[in-house]
Amino acid sequence: MIRIQNLQKAYGEKKVLDHFSRELPDHGVVCLTGASGRGKTTLLRILAGLEPADGGRITGMDGRKIAFVFQEDRLLPWITAEQNIRLAQPAGAKRSVRELLSLAGLEAADGAKHPGQLSGGQRRRVAVLRGVGFLEDAADGILLLDEPFNGLDEAAAGRICQILRMLPPQTLTLLVSHQLAPIQGLNVSFFSMDDPA
């Protein structure tokens, strides 16, 4: 169990997280919902260690391997899509990059392109594949997804969900999304940032 206790975060006078507490499962798919400005992205960044909290504590994450797929794709523009994915894969990965691309509905020719030559939807899938590839050898990894379906049509969003099913069963996937239709086929737990703890 991951326990978030009395987490606090403010930017200047604006309190984004105010004594926020939740308990999250160790594995499975969890969707964080809530109104804009409730601190969903901030919470992901704190969990990833990219942002310090102003107060409170988080337990249950020690030693777990974390991958973060940001709202922006953040692919390295000077290498190909295939190289972007391979860069994150552990040595001896079970699936080849080409197999991953195929599962995401991308061709080998797409993998040979640089990010700037791909469509927005293709770049999004490559970014998710990079995160999934990073956790392939993790017994209890954590995948953080911030608006993973942005700019995707229904078919591409469905491919993202297929990719998530490839993760090891002990992985915790924590996602923030305003688009809930794509994840209806997954076994998802919903946690609202608006509800009291």
Disulfide bonds with the S-S distance in Angstrom:
none
